[in-house]
């Protein structure tokens, strides 16, 4: 009798264990780290696990845990489900991931610092090109002439400021046990609020499962680390402890839920453009609770391109107010605009070389084999292999517009070949990756579903970076990888 029929049997009794599964071995036994969940799952049974999922859904609805997306000028807000079965990360695995994410953050900040140095050079440089170009690591067009470079962003950081105070990396584990970064996020990376909400809702709705976490790291340990990282974005002239505010576009933002949660966790006011005023000394103040308070650091949570579209109460464009305050030495932005240069899919292909060039280290985490088709030699290498690869537009931030060659019909492949051949510089090609799976409740039964991990890190003094111990596990909507935000999530337990 199957677990779904008995209602009380072990929910994993008919689970199709396979080699790439993180929790269940091919012989059906729970792997190390998940063994403590076995007794709880057997006590709950399938019926209890289904009830737990319903309780989690109700709890998250009451808390407003949701994600949103814009399409055809309309916003769609939907719940972001939490699967009752958590994902377990052994402490040693987390240490590997954290070190690799920190390394990428340091290298990408070093690249941004050089790319946005005035005219891309120091006064003592004979050649006007940045050092990374002179050394042959990157072609000149990938820095000075990239459409992702925003010249106005040069003056939106105070001298020496790390441009990416908060960075994100999407990481997957392959069947071989290797951890691979699939994308970097240096603009306004989201995920921390959803990781905090996952633990909160699991504790509230399914305390029996949450109790099995034992000595798992508390994701709220990330909050003081985030606060300390934001404090380092304060300008050197800041007279005392930095006053931090979270800047949001409001309900129209896809991560509006997270903005509210993080502001509350940080003990910082949540402000909008209409709350910001210029100070007489060149700084910024915000209206909070009917009073104006000075702000030293703005934790910016909406895209660069929207800054000019918002107005302050005196009619000043928001980007003008912020830029003038930064140049006056009275404000720090976290993150600084212009970071698109370092996290688009084209730059991703060069990150291993950036690590070697700026840090003198070997990459600690793998990257997907990537071909930037603007390079004629790289385009020639894959011209006849598009049916084997994932092709993504350079402008497709977050994987938007990606085409998975192995999943295409003959007609779709013919269209893809024609489209890329007409303008190869618009695309990047990558080897597909098959992530490991974790048991996930699907229509009342546990089934393997691919998972990834969103890891955030914060910059510190002297070029350091610290990974936040609150990674977010996202679950694919179907048996194969897809848009991670269209699926659901799991609470992530770092053990040991």
Secondary structure by P-SEA (a helix, b strand, c coil): ccccccccccccccccccccccccccccccccccccaaaaaaaacaaaaaaaaaaaaaaaaaaccccccccccbbbbbbbccccbbbbbcaaaaaaaaaaaaaaaaaaaaaaaaaacccccccccccccccccccccccccccccccccccccccccccccccccbbbbbbbbccccbbbbccccccccccaaaaaaaaaaaaaccaaaaaacccccccccaaaaaaaaaaaaccccccccbbbbbbbccccccaaaaaaaaaaaacbbbbcccccccccccbbbbbcccbbbbbccccccccccccccccccccccaaaaaaaaaaacccccccccccccccccccccaaaaaaaaccccccccccccccccccaaaaaacccccccbbbbbccccccccccccccccaaaaaaaaaaaaaccccbbbbcbbbbbbcccccccbbbbbbbbbbbbbbbcccbbbbbbcbbbbbbbcccccccccccccccccccc
